[in-house]
Amino acid sequence: MSRLFRTVLLPAGLALLLTGAMLQPAAAAGARWSTHHEIPWLIVRGQPLTLSYAIDGTHKDPIRGVLYVRNSGQRDFKQLPLVARNGSMIARVPGSLATGARLSYYAVLRDPTGRSVTVPATGDRSPEQVWVVDRPLRVSLGTHRFGHLRAPAAIVARAGPKNAGFVGCMEDAAKRTLCADGSQPPQGGGCGCGEPSYGPSSFEVARDGSMWLLDEVNHRLLVWRSGRPGTLDRSVPLPQNLSVTDFALGPAGTIYLYATDHVGPGHSNLYALTSTGRLRWKRPAHGNPPLRIGPDGALYTPSGFPPSDQVRSAWTPLTTPAGRPLSIAEQRRRTSPFQPLAGGLRLVTTQPSSHEVRFGLVNPAGELVRGWRVTSRTELYPMTATAALVGGDLVVAADMSRPNQWEHVVLRLAPTGGTRLQVALDAHALWGTLDLPATPLRIGPDGRLYQLRTNPATGVSIARYSLGPA
C-alpha cells in the first residue's frame, strides 16, 4: 500500500503539535501593543532561519525580547536575542539548530513598563513547532510564459447569457454602453454601472458527474447531467431573501449555503437544504466562504476560526461527516491550520518569499511524509482550497503574477521532485469586479480539473482539463 494512503488511527500527535498554535493571545495585560508573527511551518535542514515579530499598537521604546528555541534532539531551549528592526523584532536562528524532526520555539517581549508578551501564550509548555525538511523535493518552474494557456479537453456545462444572471456594466464604467442584462444604462445609472459587477461565481462537481452552478442573481442553482453539457437538467430555487455567497453539496442530497439574510440585522448564516431547496437547518456562521467538502464528508471552510493571528487560513469543520452542524466550541476545538486530504493526511503550506512556496504532507501522528520546495522567477502565490490528491500525487494551484498580468497554474507534483503535469489557465475567466471568495477552480471526484468561465455576452461554461491518471 502506498505510504500516502496508509491509514493512521492515532491523531494525538498532530493534535498536540497544533495545541500551541491554537492558543495565542499575543497582547500583554494592560498593554496597548501586540505582536504579529507568521509561522514558517516548513524549514530546511541546516539552513539559517529568520523569525520576525511585528509590533502593532502604541508602546514606549525600546521593546526588548528573547527567542527560546530548540530542536527535537535537544532538551533545553537556547536563548537568542530579538533585535528591533523596522517596527519588528528579529531573531536569527543559526542553521546548526535547524536539525532533527522539528524545531520548537517561543518568544518573550517586554516594554520599559515591565509589561510582557509571550508568543505563544503557553510558552515552553506548548511552544510553536515547525517541521524540518531533510531534503525538500525541488520543483523549479523558471520564468512563467504568459499566454500559453491549456485548451480544455471538454466543455461539460454551458448556458447562454439569458439563462444566468449578471449585474453591472458589460463595458468599462466610463463608456456606459450596455448593462449586463442587455439594456441601456440610464443617465443616472441603475444597472450597476460604476458599481461592482458580478455573475455566477461558484460551482460544484457532484459525485455522479453532474455540474451545479450558483446563479446568485436569480436565486437558484442550475444543474446539468453528466454527458449533457448543452441541456439544463433542472434548477433548485433558493430563498429570495438570501444573498448566497457560496454553496457545497453534502451527504444524502444536502445542499449547504453560506448566505446573508436581507431581512433583519443582516447576519450571515449557514443553511442546510434538501435537494429540492427545502430548509433542513440554519445556524449562525462564524467563518467565511469558500465552503468545501472534506475527504471525510464533513463541511469545512478554510476561512474559519484562525488559531491565532499568525495563521493566514484555518480549516474549520462546520458539520460532522453525517451532516450534523457542529457547535461553536466543537468548531474551535477541531480547527487546524492545515487542509485535510484523503488518507488522513494534512497539507501544510508556507511561503518564505514571493518566489517560493513550500508544501508538505503530514500524517495524523504529526510526522512529515513528504515536502516540496517550489520556486519560480515569476512571483507566485498559492491558491487556497484547491489542492487535492490525484492518483497519490499532490496537486496544487498558484497564481503567477507580474505587473498588470496574472494566470493560474496547476501543478501535479511528482513524488521524487519536479512535476508530472503543469496546466496554465486564464485567471480572468470569471467576469466581474468583485473580489469573490469562491475560487472558480475545482478538482472533481474523478481526479480531473474544472474551471468556471462567465461572461454576460456569451453566458457561462464549465471547462474540464485532464490531470493525468487518477
C-alpha angles and dihedrals in degrees: 000000000000114000089231091064100037105124115233114197099192110084094168095096095057091041091055091047091056097045094089093048091052097054107056118138097164101186127095118239107265093001124125094214136073139178136244122203131176111215113226094217095186122042129175121246113256096007120121115248132210117209119194132195113192114212115224127188133017123320142154112257135271110047113188128198149177128211116212112204139169138160127230091267094058131077101196130053119245116222119230125180121248109220125201114244129161095337095316138091111237131197126186113215111200118233090242088072094050095087139101123046098300142013117221125197146155134182135222118200126185134187125210091266090064095250113137142193124209116199112228095023090226091064116184092356091069112001128178112282125200129180122251110220110212099198112359113210106247122230111180112187097178116198114345114238106221118211097033096111125173115246113230120254090221145350105237099181135017140166133180124250091263093056098060131045126249130179126200138029123322091211132043111298091243091058093048091189105143140004121230090251090057097256128121114258114243119240092258094046121246104162095068098273108162089014131090114301123208147154136172108342109166135055141166136211109220123214090250089057096254118140122231124195129189109227097190097177093055095038097237147100118240119213131199123189119234111272095016104088097159098048122075106220100195146321130234114215117227126204110281093221093061130090101207117204101176143351140197136196114241137182124306093016094304117160116204120204132190104204147152119230113231090203117076125357094346097240121169118245141181113238131194115203134181120248088268096050101262116144116254100172143336129210134176111266116228096171132057137238146306103081120205135181110230126220090264092055095253121131115248139181120204088207099058130112106343109221087222141338086269094071120078095200134015126197107225121183111223099184141019118257087262091056101257112145115246123229118246090253091053092048092053093046094051097043117121133181088226131079115245115237136181119290094034092290128141127211116229116198127184133164117210092180142352088268099048136056125179124206127191137180115218126188124221091265089064094252121141108239099182139347134200131197110206115193132180137178085219117069112262133186125190118245115231123235098010103096122107142157113256117184089340092307124115113241117196136173131216140176115243109208143188128156110308093350138079140159137189118248123193117200129197100203118216118229090235098044135280122055134290091204141006124196122188116201138183110267090199097059091110111076121222145062100253120107093232121195096215108086111216094228126094136173103215130218087261092062094249129124123246131190130191116223123188137178129158090224097053104019128228134317138173115219125203126212131187120242094186128256115355 
